[in-house]
Amino acid sequence: MKVLLIPPTHRYSSEYPSSLSFSDFPAGFGYLASSLKQAGHEVIGGNFNNIVGYVDAPTMLKTELTKKIKETNPELIGLGGLCTDYKFLKDAIGIIRSVTTAPIVLGGQIVNQDAEDVFSLLKPDYYVTGDGDNAICQLASAISGKVAIEPHIAGQHYDLDTYPFPDYEPFGIQEMMDNYGMATRLLYRYSRTNPRVYNIVTARHCPFACSFCTQHQVYQERSIPNIMAEIKEAYEKYHFNILLILDELFVVNKQRMRDFCVAVLQGKLQYGWDFDWMFQTHASAKLDYEHLCLAKEAGCVSFSYGLESASPTVLKSMNKKIDPE
């Protein structure tokens, strides 16, 4: 089955043109692409970011999405995003309905947080809550076999090490890395003058259940060997020089942080890796001086709590302990 996956257009409602670097590309689409390919389906990427020459974003989307559908004739179309992507999703679904009868599946946090209302307002054929990797494969197989399936598909939690590594090729990762490295940088300042950023997800969801935050889901971690295998594969393929860890709670488990740092140091020694890395964390992680020193030794240049970068001053203060001089 041919599946067209459409990530949101960055700043669709507020700014056009607005470039997007790979540092801010939604990683979930890479996982959907690799899972679908592993299940035997053909994946078509509909990434309409970094396209210029139109009067505004809606005109661009209508022209480019219509052309993509007519050229590829997909049998299933997947979209998703955050609540801030509502206007984009509404316009995209309207365009799709005017061009093709292919079924539409919607996922992402906009669905997870308000599934029934979003389904009734945007009217996709199907909607996925929870992890979409296996759910979208289940849907594609059902449609291919002409098997009836309910509109709501609840994604199940599986061992993250069993998932294939994300595949960003359908979405133009090379162009984003080559030409748009300095485009967005929503969270971080880069440590390299010619940044080539690769995103990695080492865990999903959150172990806490804060009342002010999003719906709680089971926290899942990838094993350190599995993470290192993706880093090795991506480094050899894309030659990145900055690794951006997308988890919001990377170092909740300090032993895991230590194991990660040791593995990165071993990789740099064994494979000649040359990259800096950054992460996000939570105040509950209670980072200590020893672990931060080890992180700096392994190439960490910054970390943040939410949107506030905490690292440049903190890591700079560690030079005396880490540097031999």
Disulfide bonds with the S-S distance in Angstrom:
none
